[in-house]
């Protein structure tokens, strides 16, 4: 979540002694987690156009202004800022926590500038049960009674239908959850992505999303996606790669004894959360 009020405690453990870069899709809870765990750190987001302009024009001055303990949100908007962060860590002993909702250019910049200086974390939407508190070993205890099992099955159905984005998870009622996902689709899954990746075909991106939703778990054939979406092969490949780089989707390679075959063989594509296909009104198969 982008707000500072936590909805529930997250399970991700972050080393408080080391600077960090937290990568994950928009609205998965990166900002809330850092502001909850590090309340004394000064906060700035590059979603603010004034801060973004400053970070681009004078990255060193921007980082210096934030002081020795700071959180910089959406750092992928100015990847060269990592050079200024490196200087602050090396020469001023700064503790800098950064978030990024896209790896477009960011991971390369971080690898060049921040190797060994920051710890990289990947954050997903919530895990099943994360909103109920810390993980336990209750599964090894007494078996739950039948009513509890039925209640858990109903909750699991909701999760499969609407996903585990934190704000969605804590919203009551399926219709309200789907309405929130509709807002996410229009803003974070579409408009933000077009801007972030410098894409210009809204209809093409929508077609890629819908076809990807209908092909979950299938081998990724870019030529098929291109034909279905009415896009050229290079454009379809670019848009599919953008979904992966924005942490909204991932590719799963099959297991082969020879490591080279795992790279060569076609991968299957999945979304980071069930809420994404739900937002495009493409239900999971029963």
N, C-alpha and C positions, 0 to 999 in steps of 0.2 A: 504494500500500500504506500501511497505517497504522503499520507497524513502522518502526524507524529503520534497519534493516539493508538496504542497497540490493540489489536482485536484479540489476540491470544499469543502466548509465548511460542516462539519457533524452536525447532529442535537443532537447527544448524549451530554448530560450535565455532566460534571465531576467536583466534588467538589475540588477546587484548594487548600483547606486547609488540605486535608487529603490524606495520602498515598493510593494507589489504585492498584488493580489487574484487568486488562482488558483481558477478555477471548473472543476469537472469531476465526473463521477459518483463515487460511493463506490467505493473499491478500485482506482481508476485510477492511483494512485501519487503523488498530490499531496503528502502529508505526507512520504513518503520522499524525494521530490525536494528539498523545501525543507530538510529536516534534513540531507540529504547535502551540499547546496550551501552551507548556512549553519550549520555546526556550533556556532558561538559564540553563536547566538541562543537566548534562553530560550524554552522551549516550553510551551504550555498548550492543551488541547483542551476545547471546550465539550461534548464527549460526557461529560466528567466532571461529574456533577451538582453537586458543590461549586463548581467553577469556573463552571458555568452560572448557579447561584444568585447568586454574587458578581457576575458580569458583568451580570446583569439588575438587581440591587439597586443596585450602585455601579460603573457602567461606567468612570468616570474613575479611581476607586481601583484597579480591576482592571488597567487598562492601565498605570497608574503603577507598580504592584507588579511588573509584568513587566520594567520597565526600558526603556532606549532601543533595545535590539535584541531583537526578539521575534518569535515565530511563534504566531499564534492560529488554531487548527484548528476547522473547522465553525462559522464565524462566522455562518452563516445562522440559527443557533438564537437569536441575539440581534442582529438587524439594527441596533438603536439603538446598539450598541457602536461603530459606525462614526463616530458623533459624537465619542466619546472618543478614537478613533484620530486623527481630524482634529485635535483639540486637541494631542495628543502630537506629531504631525508638525509642526504650525505653530509651537508654542511651546517644544517641548523637543528639536526636531531628531531625533525618533525615526525609526528604520527599522523599519517594521512589515510583516510578511508574513502574509497571511491566506489561508485556504482556505475554500471553500464548495462543498457538494455539491448545492445547490439555489439557483436564482435567485428562489425565492418571497420576494418582499419585499426581497431582498438587493440586487439591482441598482438598484432605485429608491433605496434608502437610500444605496448607494455613490455613485450619480450625484449625489444631493443634497449629500452630505457630503464626498466624496473626489475630486470632479472636479478633474483636474489635479494631484492629490497622489499618486495611486497609479496604477500601470499594471495594466490588466486583461488576464489571460491565460486562455485556454480550453485545458484539458488533456483529452485523450481517452485511452482505453486505448492500449497500445503500437502503433506502426506495424509493418508487416511488415518484419522484418529488424532492428528496433531492438535486440533482444537480442544481436545479433552484433557490435555496436560502432558506431563513428561511420559516417555515410553516406559512400560513396565513389563514384568514377566508373568502377568496374571494368566496368560494362556496355559501355563504349566500348572495352574491351580485347579480348583474345582470347575467342572463344566458349567457354563451359564444355563439358567433355566430356559425353557422353550419360549416364554414371552420376550425375554431379553434377546434371544436369537432372532425372533421375528422382527423386533424393533431394529436390530442391527441390519437385517436384510433390507428393510425399508430405507434406512439411511444410506446403505450402499447403492440402492437403486437411484437415489437422488444424486449421489456423487457421480455415478456413471452417466446420469442424464445431464448434469449441469457443471461438473468439474469441481476443482478444488482451489480456484483463486480465492484468497482469504476473504475478500469482501463478499464474494458470491456465497462462500461457505457459511458465513454468519448472517446472511439475509434470509428471512423467513418466507417460505412459500415458493413453489416452483415458478409461478408466473412472474413474481418479483425478481427471481434469480435470472430468468430468461430475459426480462426487460433490461437488467443490468448488463448481461452479456451482449445484448443488442447495442448498448452504449459503448461497450468495449470494442465491439466490431467496427463501429463507425469511426471511432477515435483512434484507439491504440493499434488495432489489427490492420486498419486500412490507411487512414490519413497520415498517422505518424510514420508508418512504414514507407509510404510513398515519399515523404519528406526526407526521412533518414537515409534512404537508399538512393535518393535522386531518381525515383521512378516517375513515369508520367502517364501511365495507362491504367486508370482506375478500373475500367471494365476488364482489362486483361488480368489484373491482380485478382479481382473477384472470381474470374473464371478459373484461375489457378487454384485458389482456395477451395472452391466448390469441387473441382475434380480431385484435389488432394484429399478432401474429406471423404469422397466416395471411394477412394482407392486406399484407405488406411490398411496398412499391413501388406500391401501388394508390392511387388518388385517395381522399383521406380524406372519407368521408361519415359524419358524426356520427350521423345518423338511423339508418343501417345498423348502426353499432356499438351504438347504444342498443337496437335491436330484438334483435340477437344476444345481447347481454349481459343483457337483461331489465331495463334501467335506463331512467329518464326521460332525455329529451334533455339537460336542464341538467346532470344528474349525469354522464352519459357524457362530455359536453363538458368538465366540470371534471376528470374523471379523466384524460382524454387530455391536457389542458393540463398536468396535474401530471407526466405522464411527460416532457413536453418541458422543463418548468421544472426538473425534477430531473436534467437532462442525460442521461437514459437513452434518450431518443428525440429526433429532430429532424425538421423538415418541410422538404422540398425543393420549391421552386416551379419551375414550368417557365419556359423562356425565351420571352419575348414582346418584340417590338420596343418596344411601348409599356410603360413601367415600371408604369403603373397596372394593366395587365392581369396583371402578375406577382403583384400583391397580391390581385386579385379572383379569379383562377382558382384552382381547388382544388389544394391541394398534395399531394404524396405523402409518406408517413410511413415513416421508417426508424429502426431502433434504433442506438444508438451503438456497439454491438459485437455480433457474432454469438453471443457467449456468452449474451446475454439470451434470445433465442428458444430456444437450446439448453437453457437451464435450465428452460424450460417444456415441454421435450420436443417442440418443434415444429421438425422439421428443415427445412433449406433444400431447395428443389426441386433435383433433379439437373440 
